[in-house]
Every structure is written in C-alpha cells, then in structure tokens.
Amino acid sequence: MGSVENFVTSGKKCIGIASNYYSFLKAINKTKSDVPGIFLKPTSSYITEGQKIVIPKGFTTVNEEIELGVIIGKKCKNVSEQEAMDYVGGYCAALDMTAACQMKPQGSWTLAKAFDTACPVSRFIPKEKIPDPHNVNLWLKVNGEEWQNENTSDLVFKVPYLISYLSKYFTLEPGDLIVTGSPAGVRAVKKGDIIEAGLQGIVSVKFEVDEE
C-alpha cells in the first residue's frame, strides 16, 4: 500500500472527468452525455499544502474546481463495474485548476488542464474512511466566501462506472488518480486569493494563488 499512500510521487497518471455533476451541467446549460469526457493531467502538475498555485504568464482566467480524487490501489484492466471498487486504494481531495482562457476555439485543453501546479491535492485518505464515495460533501471557499458546496450523490457517472470505463482504454496502476469532476460554483481566482477546500468531516486543504 506504500506506493498508493505516496500517490503524488508514485502515481503514473492523473485522469480527469469533465462535466460530471448534474448541478454543473445545469449551470452551463448542457445535458448529460452518453460517455464521460476524459482528459489527462501530468503528475508534474501535483502540488501539496505549503506550495502555491501559480498562474502561468498570459493566462487571464484560471478557475478552481474542487473534486473527489479516487486513488487506484492495484493494477487493473478491463474490470467490471461490479468488481471496480476492489481496485480502489484510497481517496483525496483535489483541485482541478483549469485555465478557461485556453479552452476557447483554437485553444488547448492540455494547456488548460496540465500546467504546473494545476492539480493541488490533499493527503492520502484510506479507503475505509469513505465507506460510500457517493455520499461525500465537497466544499470550497475563496477568501472565506463559499463558492462550492455539493454532495457526490450528484455525480453523473459514478465511481465504479468510471473505473470500469477507463480500464477499457488505460491500464490503471497503483497510485494513479482519477479526479471525478466538480459541481456548480466554479469561478476564476487571482493572485493573492486563498483557497480552502475539502471533503466535509474528512480532510481540508489550503492553497494560496500566485502568478508568474
């Protein structure tokens, strides 16, 4: 389990799920898709508490997104939904920092999602601390003002489905992280902002925003 607990240094990939809360879909006036939207964040985008989120030079709009992170505990490929939870090693709170300014026509999802410091994460949370990943309250405040507050029961694609679906295309390995999507309330942050966020009653994190 050691490599799983140290997922920030041992994990090989972080897979993100786009638009995966009904509240978020409603906020952007979109309907549920047939399959999840998928993107990758490199492990070089990880930061932990004590490090700053740094907005790259020229990025005018960078949004915060609080998410439940699912950490893979053992190698899996082509697993069923019924067996998917057996491959969960633990969880974390994660921020999917997103440069919305890079997602316009002719923009780049890779630049938007994968820049350095774009994936702040909490400490590892053992699997037994979250008996039901679909009943976790996510919250986020910026400078003390609440921006996001939602329960994971609002997820469009649930955790077993995501693991099963992703394992069709990616071999999931110990320490790999799946960030499962963010609810409504996403907004842009700026230099000097203090982001506090977490999984209610389980873990919280605090990060300062800076810029190049």
N, C-alpha and C positions, 0 to 999 in steps of 0.2 A: 504493500500500500504506500510505501515511502515515495515512489515516483508520482503517485496520484496526489498525495498531500502537497508535494512540491511542483504542482502543475505549471506554475509560472516559468520554471526553468526546465522542466522535463517534458512538457507537452509539445507536440509537433505542429499542432494547428488549432486555430480557433475558427469555428464555423458559426456564422450569424444567420439569423432568421428574420426576414423583413416583414413588416406589417402583420404582426401575429397576435394582435389584440383587437377584439371587436370594438372597443372604445376608440382605438387609434384609427381603425378603418372608418368609423363614423365621423371622426374629426376631420379626416381628409376626403370624406365623401366618396369612398371606394367600397366595393363589395368583395366578399371572400373569394379568393382564387381557388382553383382545384388542387393545386400543389403549393408547397411553401416556396417563397422567394429565398434564395440562398446566396450568401457572399462569404468571402474569407477575410480574416484579419490575421496578419503575421504575428508570431509570438514576440517579435520586436516591438509591437505596439503595447505590450503589457506594461503597466506601472502598478506599484503598490503604495499604500499610505506612506506619506513622507516625501513622495515625489510629486512634482507638479504636472498638470495637464498643460501642454504647450501648444498654442495655436500657431500653425506654420505661417510664415510670412506670405501675405497675399490672400489668405483665407478670410473672407469677410463675414461668413455666417457658419458657426460651428455649434451644433445642437447637442444637448445632453439627452441620454436615454438610459434609464435605469432598467436592468434586466435580471432575471434569474439565470445564473450560469449553471449548466449541468456538466460535471466532470466525469469523463469516461474512466471506469475502473479496470477494465480488462479488454483485450483486443476483440473486436467483433466485426463481422462481415455478413451481410445478408441475414440479419436476425429478424425474427417476427416481432410484432407488437407485444405478443403475449410474453415473450422472454426478454424484451428490451430492458426492463428495469433491473434485471440481473446484472447488467453491464454498467450500471451507474455506480461510480465510486464515491461521489460526494457532490457538493454544490458550492457556489459562491455568489456573492452579489457582484454584478459587473455593470460598468458604464460603457455603452456603445457610443462613443463620441463620433459625431457624423458631420462632415463639412458639407452642409446643404448647398453651399455655393458651388460645389464641384459636381452636383447631380443634375444640373440643368442640361438641355440639349448640347451635345458635343462635349459634355463633361465626363468625369471618370468616377465610377463607383469605387475603384481601387484607391484613388487618391482620397475620396470622401471618407472611406472607412478604415484605411490601413496605415495612415500616417503614424509616426512615432507618438506615443502617449495616448493613442486613440482607444485603448482598452484598459482603463483602470479597474482593478479587481480587489475584492476583499480577501481575507484569509480563507483557507480551505474549511468547509463545513462538512463534517462527517454525515454520511447518508442517513444514519439513524436520527439525526437532529431534525430532519424534514421528512416525516413519515408520509406526507402527501404533498408532492410538488405542485399540485393543483389547488392548494389552499394556503397560499403564502401571500401576505400583504407586502407589496412593494411600495416604497415611498421615496421621494426626493424633494429636497429643499435647496434653494439658492439664496444665499444671504439671509437665511431664516424664513424665507417665504416658501410655502408649499406649492410645488409645481405639479407633482405627480403623486397619485395615491390610488392603487388599484390592487385587486386580488388576482392571483394567477388562475383562478377559475374562469377568467375572461379570455384565456388563451384560445386562439382559433385552432391551431394544431397542437395537440397535447404532447407531452414528453415521450411516451412510448412510441407514438407515431413518428415523431421527429427522428428518434434514434433508428427505428426500423427503416424509414425512408432514406436517411443519409447513408446508412450502412450498405445500401444497394450500390452506391456510387463511390463512397470513400471507405477504406478500411479505417475504422475508428480504433485508436490506440490509447493505452493508459496515459492519463494526463491531458488528453485532448479536451477542449472546452467547446460546448455548444451554448451560445448566448441566444435565448429563446424569444426575444422580441420585447418591445416596450409599449406600455399603454399610452393613452392620450395625455397631453400636457407637455409634450416635447417643445422646448424653446431654445433660443440661442443664448450662449453665455459669452462673457467677455473677460478681458484681463482684470484681475483683482477679485472676481467672483469666488465665493466659497461654496462648493457643492457638498452637501451632506445627503447621504442616501443609504438605503439598506433594505433588509428583509426584517419586517417588524418582529421584535422579540427574539431575533436570532443573531443578526450581525449588522453593524453600521460602518460606514466609511466616510472620510472627509478628504476632499482634494481642493487645492487652490488652482485657479486658472491663471496661466501666464501666456505670453505671446513672444514670438521671436522678434 
